[in-house]
Each structure stands twice: as C-alpha cells, then as structure tokens.
Amino acid sequence: NAFIVCVLCIGWVRKKTLNSNEKILQLLGCSRFWYLCFSWVYCSLSITYPNHLYVQPTCQLIVFFQSFFNCSNLWVSACLCVFYCIKIANFRNSFFNYLKVKIDRMVPWVLLASVLSASAIGIVAYDMADTELINSQNSTGQGHSSKESGHMDENFFQTYFIYGFGFVTSFIAVICSALFLLFSLWRHKSKILKNSMNSVSMDAHIKAMKSVLSFLIMYSINFIFLILTLIPSTKEENHVAFLSLLYLYAFPGVHSLLLIFSNPNLEKALIIWLLSCVKCKVCMR
C-alpha cells in the first residue's frame, strides 16, 4: 500500500494531475496503510502493555482511527468497483450514459462522502469503546442491575446496527457493480464470438472477468468475517476469532497486490524497483 501511494505521488508531482482511477487508488492505499498501522499499534499494546489500553483516551483513539480507516478502505474499495463498472460496462440507458460522462466530476465528491461516512462510523466506534471501558472499570467494583444491562444491550444494538449498516451498504454496492460489469462483459464476449473478432480483445475481457470475480470473492469473504467480529459469541471461540483477524488483516495487502498487477503503470514501477533491488550491491551481499 505504501508502494501504491509512493508511485502515485511521484506521478502526481511529474504530471501535476491525477485521473479519477489514480485518485481512488491513492485514497485506498492511504486508508489501508494507516489501518494496518493502527491495527499493529493496537495488537502490540494489547500484547506488551495491555494496561495502557485502559488509560483514557488511548484505546478510544486507536479504535476510532482503526475503524475510520477500515471503513474508508471498504467504502473506497466499493467506489473503485463502481467506477470500473461505469467506465467499462456498456448499457443502452440514458442514466447510465449520464453517469459515464459525469463520473470523473463525481469521483471527488463520492470520495468525500466516503470519508464523511467513515468518520461517522469512527465516532460510533469511539463511543462504543468509551462505554465498554467505563463498564469494565465499574464492573470491577460493583455489579450491574438488570435495568442497566438492558439499557446497555439496547445501546450496543443501536451502535452495532449503524456499524453494520455501513458494511452492508458497501457490500451491496460491490455486488451490484460486479454483477452489472460481468453481465456487460458477458454480452460483449458473445458479440466477439458471434462476429469472429480477434482473440486479443477476447483475452482482455476474460482477464477483466477474472479480476472482477476474484475481487467479489475476496470482498464477500471479508464481509463474512467482518460480520463474525460483530457477533459477541464468536469472540469467545479462539479459532474463529483467529481466522477472522487473520483474513481481515491480510485482505488490505493481498487485494492491493492484485491491484498492482492489474494496473500496467504500477506493475511496471514494481518491476523496475525489483530489478534495481536485484542489482543493488547491498542486496547482493
């Protein structure tokens, strides 16, 4: 993710501009990079200095930024899938054609809306962490009455509903975009076969289908594990919690690798960097 951000920043400085695809990839790389950084800080503190997490507002701030960048990652990923769908798909519809013409102007506003929605979910996560920390401190000195626990269940249900609503909305956007894109590519493939066009175009569209399907499968598994982390009963099962965290932390890196290899500019920059690394005298030692 840092590689994606660096390459796009260098291109930004040289060209003095970024296209819509590069804007989305830039924000996506930044959000994933900082999400992994705050996740690493949280895991490190929970293992080495667990008492620091009970000092206000350390835990709340870490949870806020982790949730903010995670939701930004999910929303911007959904924006990327919608962008590819509008740019590549071909439908005879006036509204779809309008979106295809105006999509470049709409991208900055959509990204801003994604950041604002991620901020709202981050605030909800901050409130949840603050409430849970206060309850854990109070529970050490005295028990809770049934009325207080019932109020807490209702409060947590509302916050989890808001938290899950953002995940579900982005997941639906990804599914719809992927289905529309696959349907459009399937129609285009049928035209290629019917008109006996060259195999180069056919291979390009098959590659696009594989890329979209792989993204949809990865995003679906990621969504399932996100829902499992929101269910309190699954947190008590160590193997389920381990698999959930393993995939959630691996998803931002693995999918970014797929984005690098599917983007010619990023792939070329990676090959150049690897070749320079191989020729480096320090690496040769």
QUIPEUR-V740268 format. One record per run of one state. SS is the DSSP state (h for helix, s for strand, l for the rest). FROM is the first residue (numbers start at 0). TO is the last residue. If there is no record, write none. Layout:
SS/FROM/TO
SS/FROM/TO
This chain:
l/0/0
h/1/14
l/15/18
h/19/47
l/48/48
h/49/53
l/54/56
h/57/87
l/88/92
h/93/140
l/141/144
h/145/194
l/195/197
h/198/229
l/230/230
h/231/234
l/235/236
h/237/261
l/262/262
h/263/278
l/279/279
h/280/283
l/284/284
